[in-house]
Amino acid sequence: MTAVAISITLLGGDTVTFLTLAAPLGVPAFVATFGLLANESSRQARDRQKHKERRYESMVQALESFYTDSSGENRGRFLAESELAWLYCGDDVIRATNRFLDAVEVGAQPSTDNERLVGQLMVEIRRDFLGKTRLTAGDFKHRSTTPGPA
């Protein structure tokens, strides 16, 4: 019997090399190992998706501070969430977040365009998380449950 070295690159970029016997033990060992590696890769993809889901939920919840916190004290939460987004979120989401933050940063001129920028951010989150969406930035509307001025 001869030993064979087999290298497999996982989805995350890690390479796993193992030795197997080329005869009767080799094929079942290879199949079993391949199954374990495929399962591990699938688990890693699910974990990344869960991290992304939690990050997006936190970002969307923190956006509320831009509507309810006129003093700006709670806006730091969204800023912190947007910085953590660099770990798991897609490039287009990060760019949309930066465009929104540029528009609302201290000293920026108030703009009615901010709602459109939030809508674009929401669309990019949906695209990254769901893969596709037919919604547009104009479809996003912020709703409040608190009564407005009489």
N, C-alpha and C positions, 0 to 999 in steps of 0.2 A: 504494500500500500504506500501511496505517496501523500504527502501533506500539501495542501493548496492554501495560499493566502488570498483572502477575499476582502476587498475594501468597499465599503458602502458609504456614500455621502448622504446624510440626513437632510431634511428640508431646512433645518436651521443652519446648515453649513458645516456641522461637525462630521468628521469622517471616522468610521469605526472599521478597524481591521481585525480579522480573526482568522485562525487556522482551522482547517477542517480536513478530514481524511477523504481522499478522492473516491474511495470505493463505496460499499454499501452504506456505511455510516455517514458519508459526506452529504448525500442528497437530503436525507431527513434532517440532519443537523442544519444544513443550509436553509431549508424551508422553515424550520422552527425558529432559527435566528432571524430570518427575514421577517417572519410574522411578528416576532417580538419588537424588532426595529420599526416596523410599520405601525404597530400599536403605540409605541413610544412617540413617534413622530406625530401621530394623530392626537395623542394626549397633549403634546406641546402646542399644537395648533389650537386646540380647545382652550387651553390655559391662556394663550395670547388673546383669543377672542373674549374671554371673560375679563381679562385685564382691560381690554379696550372698552368693553361694555361698562364696567365700573367707572372708568375715566370719563366716558361720555355722559353717563348719568350725573356725575359730580359737576362736570362743566355746565350742563344744561341747568341744573339746580342753582349753581352759583351765578348764572346769568341774571337771575331774578334781582340780584342786588343792584343792577343797573337801572331797574325800573322802580325799586322801592327805597333805595338808599341814596337820597339826594346829597348826603354829606360825603359819600364815598368811602366810609369806614369799612364796609363789608366787601368792597370790590377787590380787595386783596385776595380773597378766596378764589375768585375767578382767575386772577393773575397766577396764583400758585397752581391751580388746576391746569392752566394753559402751559405752564412750564413742565409739569409732569406729563403732559400729552406728548412731549418729545420722545418718551419712552415707548409708547405703544400705538400712537395714532398716526394716520396717514399724512403724507406731505401736504395734500390739498387742504386738509383740516387745519393743519398748523398755519398754512398761508392765510386761510380765511380768518383764523383767530387773530393773527397779526394785523390784518387789515382792519378788523373790528377794534382791536386795542389801539391802533394808531388813531382811529377816528374819535375815540372816547378818552384818550389820555389827558392828563391835567394840562390845561392851557390850549387844548384843541378847540376850535370853533364848534359850538353846538350845531348839529346837522339833522335834518329830517332823513338823511341817507342812512343813519344808524340802524333803523329798523330793517332796511334792505340788507345791510351788512350782516346783521344777526340772521336773517333769512338765508343768506348765502352760507353762513357757517353751519346752520342746521341742515341744509341740503348736502354739504360736504360730509357732515357726520353721517347722514343717512347713506350716502354713497359708499363711504368707507366701511360702515358697519354692515349694511345690507347688501352691498354689491351694486345696487342700482336703485334708482327712484325716478318716478315721473313727476314728482313735485318740483316746484321752482321756488326761488327766494320769495316771490310775491305771494305764494301760498301760505307762508308762515305769518301768523298774526299773534301778537302777544295779547293775552286776555287777562283781565284782573277781576278778582272776586270782591274787591273793595269798592264801595261806591265812590264815584267821582264827585266833583264839585256840583252843587245843586244849581 
